[in-house]
Each structure stands twice: as structure tokens, then as C-alpha cells.
Amino acid sequence: MDAPQTLELTWADDAWDEQTRVLFRLDEAAGNTTHLTLEHSGWGAFPSSAREDLVRAHASGWFHHMANLETYLARTPR
């Protein structure tokens, strides 16, 4: 994909009654580079008793995946 582009999808684990929204947006950045924005939203539909743990777990997961992507891109010829 070339910037600017957006991919939006719904996300739900098997045990969830609700869906969340995941947005990936590519924007052109300085130096002929691309900036990726990831937004995972929709947590307000979940009971407050579970919401904080779900958000924390998924933030940690996305951080891990973005770090892996950054590592991959660092060693990929451009």
C-alpha cells in the first residue's frame, strides 16, 4: 500500500459479545517515508469491570506487533 491509505476492520475475540474497531492509516511523512497510525477503539461497549484489562492487554499486544514490524522494516532494503 502506498500512502495515504486507510484500512479499517472490526475485531472481536470468540468470547466477546461486542466488537471493536481497528484502524490502520498510512500517511506520507518527511524524508520520503511513511507514518503508520494504529487506533484500536470501541472499548466503551464492554463492562467497566473488564474494560481496563482488555485495553491494557491489547495495547501490550499491539506494542509487541509494532515493534516486530519496526525490526522487520529496519533490515528490509528500500
N, C-alpha and C positions, 0 to 999 in steps of 0.2 A: 504494500500500500504506500502511496505517496501522500504526503501532507498537502492540504488539510483533508482529513478523513475522520469519520466517526463510526464506531461500531458500538451498538447498544444491544444488550440482551437481558433476559430475566434469568435469575438464579435462585434455585431452591434445593436444599438438601431433601432427601427422601422423607425425613421425619418432620419436615416443616409443613405447616398449614398455609403459610404465606410465601410470597415470592419477593425477592429483592431485585434491584436494578444495577447492572454493571455497565459502566460507560468507559470506553477506551477512545481517546481523542488524540490524533496526531496533528501537530501544528508545526509550521516552519519556524525555525529558530535561527539565531545569528550563526554565522560561520558555515552556512550550508548544512546545517544539522536539523534534526527533527526532535521535537519535545513530545513525550508521551504523557498524557494525563489519564489517571485511572480514578474513577469515582464509583464507589460501591454504596448505594443508598437504599432506602426503603425499610430501615430497621425499626422505624416508628410503629410499624404494624405488629411487631412482636410484643409479647407481655414484658413489662418492665423488669420482671424477675429474671428473665433470660437475656434481655437485650444487651446489657453491658458485656456479658461473657461472649455472646455471639460476635459483637463488634470487635472486641479485643482479639478473639481467635482468628477472625477473618483478616483483620489488619495485619496480624503477625504473618498469616499465610501469604497475603499479597506482598508484604515486605520481602519475604523469602523469594517469591517468584520474580519480583522486580530485580532483586539482587542477582539472581541467576541470569536474568536477561541482560543485565549490565555486564556481567562477567563474559557472557557469550559474545556480546557486541564488541567488547574490548579486544577480543582475539580474532574477530572476523575481519578479513580485508575489506576495505571500502573502495 
